[in-house]
Amino acid sequence: MCPKSKYRGWTPPLPVSKEATALTELCHDRGGLASLTDHTTLELTEFSIYRPDHSAIHPAELEPLHILRVKDGVNELLFDGVISCGKERRYVKGVSFSIRAVEGYGDLTRHSVDDSVYIQTIQAKACNVWYRLQIPSPEYRFYHETFLWIANLGKHVIDYLESHEYEDVSLMHFRREFYDWMVSQHGEIPQFRAWLSEYGKTDYRIPINAYSDWLWNEAVDIEPENANKRLWTEILPERLSAIESNIVPSARPEHTKVTPFAYRCFKNAYFAEFLQPTEAVPDVLNSKMLRAKQLGFANDSGKYARETPTGVTIEKEQIRVGDVVGTHQDGGGRWDRSTATWFAFVQNIRTVRRRLVLDVIWIYHPVDILFVDYPIKNELFFSTDCNCNEAPFYAEEVTCKIDVLWHPKSVQTKRYFIRQKFDIHNEAFVSFKNSDRICQCRKEKERLSVYTKITSEYCLGDTVLVACNSDSNRESQEPLENQESRLEPVAIESFDDETEMVLVRRFLRRQEVSVPGERARSFPIQANEVVVSKELLNVKAEDIIRRCHVRKFPLETINASEIPTPYDRNGVGDCFYVASETSPYNYKEGPEFGSIGSQSLPGISLFCGGGSFDRGLEEGGATHTRYAIDYETKALHTYLANLTLEDEIQLYLGSVNTYLADALAGKGRKSRLIAKIGDIDFFCAGSPCVGFSTAQLNKHSPSSKQNASLVASVLSYIDLYRPRYGVLENVVPMASTSKDLKVPSIFSQLFFSVVALGYQVQCYILDAWSCGDPQSRSRLFITFAAPGLTLPRVPQLTHSHYRGQRNVGLGVYANGQKFCARRWEPTPFKFTSAKEATRHLPDIGNGRIGFCMSHPDHRLVTQLKLLKRVQISMIPTTPFGSCLASAMKLGLIPEPQINIIKNSTLRRQAENSKAFARVNPDKLFSTVMTRQACDDAHGGASLHWDQHRLLTVEEAKIAQGIPANEVIIGRPAMQYKIIGNGVARGVSVAIGLTFREAYAANGPDFPVPLSRLQHGSKVTMSTETTVTRTRVTESNAISTKKTSSYSLVIERETVPTVNLRAISETPSASTISPGKETNQNAHSTRTSSPKRVLVNMLDRLDSTSIAQDEGFDSRATELFMGSYLPGNVLPSAVGRRRLSHVEIIQHSERERKKVRREG
């Protein structure tokens, strides 16, 4: 908007005077200008302030005063207005000035500076005259009110600094202490309270950061000593130095330091020229090996078998249960990428029409899963893939038998070895257990009914999610075709054993109902707020999907937006809340997901950026970051700005290469910034995505290669520190590979490299919109856990997909099927649309003022020139999602503009172009990038749906799920970059909750400090109502007993031969079986079958309880591997016939007596 004087036909309120004439005439009564020795104040009313006509951007447009003489502001402004002295008034137009002053700093008796703002021109300065701003013109009123709010903020900040002149004031003081101080000084003064209410919060860090340039100028002009305050080193972009810098300037891309193991894994990658293998000093290497041994990793000195072991020919009569046999590949052309020989574990041998049929579990080579250059050629993986539902596998199809080493102490062996299992269903690598040698099909031949499983898993009062579209639901339910597939929260009231139905009480969505007599709300109702209803439903057991969490909170807590995470995250983690005054019925409340405290896992974060990913993981409660590393100054200061006084963290501003080199050199003992081996239990990293992003047009440029090579650095940190748990993140295109599949994808290479270290590993795609954030952002994640620990599950989807989503994956199996494809399942919430997520934000028009009192970050990222703003205004707001190309097609763009566009680029005119595209308010924000450009044909929609402007910093924060109270340091463009480089907060919270769940599954004594372990010992956790396990030795027997609490068994690493005497002393079936399983409904007795008893015995054996070498007893193998289970064929001495349960038990007893006699 321009001042009225710039429009044709405008008539001034008074004749226009020159400033010099006006000054002479107005000061005549005071003896003339020459007689003025002290300064004189003249009143300025009906004024407008604007940029000069020659300004590079926004020429002749109105501007608030706070942009004068600040960074990215202007050094000169003009004003129109009426100058008055008493009753004498003169109108001036286009008067230039560059001096502005605010009176009242340091005077605590003054509560406002609204009437104490002055400007001075060159001519007025020569005459000792100041113009005091009074009443602005109607068109300039909002601009002036904007400035007055900032000016009053400046007064209070400067007063606070001067009253704390002997304290090193930092940004932390403005979290709450600043507010309390202001209230103590100005109390209930109406003018002060009115100013306070316009912002409406007690945390002033965000406005302090937003107007840091103005505050710096004012504070230093008043008192130069204020320049030494720590505050400016934390927020002012040019003075950020609160964190010690370790950045070493370099003219060329630096080489990526990697450990020898990481180099072996990526030596054939396209960026290998940037890798520099670096050895650790002996002390560090010894600490690393000890750490790995203590956590249960096999010894790895880096010397692997160079050739693949060969099998031996075997006759079909020589095949035994427990053998690992090979057969020719049989994939019908679909397994071209697989190995020529397939291996399988024989779990049973039976005779069908005089032919020996093998029941097997398939054993995988890495290339059978993904195309990868696996560093260990002789490692195989057990699987959950059996041939129970496949064509018969005849013994004559066996081509060889191979010698397999189970649970190796060292990977430096020439034999095949197996230490992990590939779980086909969950697409995860997990630690191999001896009970895995029986497939799930055989374990579940006597399946429990769904109802029985539900009654054993849930109790009365538990809150669960049910499938609302089942025919068993209430009669008033809408037809399926008219209702979305939505999960509904309910509380279990009772179980009906006769009908096998479950009676539940329904929770109603607060947004969909009205509560009579409820007090007024000061905050919008969230999607996950519910009320307890009187409505009871009978549902089928199979309609109960999973557990959810419902917790009560006082209405005061809800109104104050003080609901604790994750209940404040729009339903992430299946978390709901109830206003306590609206819930008369009882149910089991959800847990408090607070931090575990000192027992939480200390972590290190690579490429931490602004820390949003780390904070989300910490909100899960199981981790706390102790070391954070990033190269970007403003991003790491953003991390610092959001810490609390309780946080103990070392922030390293520098290269991950320098950090790793120092760690390998043993400098962690001398520097508090460098983590020592053993300090880290959790690892988090999101390596730069520039080298993999679809926005990167030249992936083979030196800078792109160097960025991509940092994935090898991530692997090096894992190799060195050996954390218990960790998570890695990157863009989905990281999993893309060449069409001819000649080169593995970087993702598959990284994924299997972590597996090669011995970790349990899982990967998945998680979309921001599936976790409640209104953004079309998809990322791949790799989570891992040390051997024997509980691997975190894949987070449940809580918000639905939106229409038009494709089914993508992270690669393809050797048979061509998608690997880790996007999941599709019913959810309790619909995805959050862009309009719904921003409904609380005020309308800021075209955003030119750059100020919003209640939301200071609700400002434009960049200030556009007039041409682009005109083009934006031409894009129609309906239909939703319109863009430049569609507007041109509709004939809405004038001819001059079309000529300008045609001369720029053809991509912007393409039918699928995103140039000048508006966000569809009923869908999602496009992925927040690191740079905002409305004319980018590929960058996604960046225009607001009904306001003629680009999206703001605040809207970008909302799209990423960043809480409104978190500070992003820097000016808007840098803030946008920091936001775009982060992980959606809902996603990180969801992942953090899975780590908390896995943490709890390890038992109350986890994590056990390594100092408590003996050298070479191993930790085994036994959970509630399971079996406490002790190691079998030649002098003791297996002890199995029920436990009512968690217990910790510290076992020696030495593993002797299994003693079958232990089996004979194991309690009988009647002793081991659960017997009566009683819950609140007193269900009938359920007794385990003999088959279930043997399966339970297998489950009770630790994965390292079976001998790892030639000393293993073959009869124990057959007993524990299932050869004596129902339907199996016994050895030839007994006869090849099918036996009953009773005969199996009798045969087992005879075997035990025989073992006793043999000593």
Beta strands, then each sheet from edge to edge (+ up, - down):
strand 1: 40-50
strand 2: 77-85
strand 3: 88-97
strand 4: 99-102
strand 5: 117-120
strand 6: 129-133
strand 7: 256-258
strand 8: 275-277
strand 9: 324-328
strand 10: 341-352
strand 11: 355-363
strand 12: 379-383
strand 13: 393-394
strand 14: 398-402
strand 15: 404-406
strand 16: 416-423
strand 17: 428-431
strand 18: 463-467
strand 19: 487-496
strand 20: 501-509
strand 21: 530-540
strand 22: 544-547
strand 23: 549-553
strand 24: 575-579
strand 25: 601-606
strand 26: 623-630
strand 27: 650-653
strand 28: 682-685
strand 29: 725-731
strand 30: 760-767
strand 31: 778-785
strand 32: 1017-1022
strand 33: 1047-1052
sheet 1: 3+ 2- 1+ 6+ 5- 4+
sheet 2: 7+ 8+
sheet 3: 13+ 11- 10+ 9- 14+
sheet 4: 12+ 16+ 15+
sheet 5: 12+ 16+ 17- 30+ 31- 29+ 28+ 25+ 26+ 27+
sheet 6: 21+ 20- 19+ 18- 22+
sheet 7: 23+ 24+
sheet 8: 32+ 33-
end
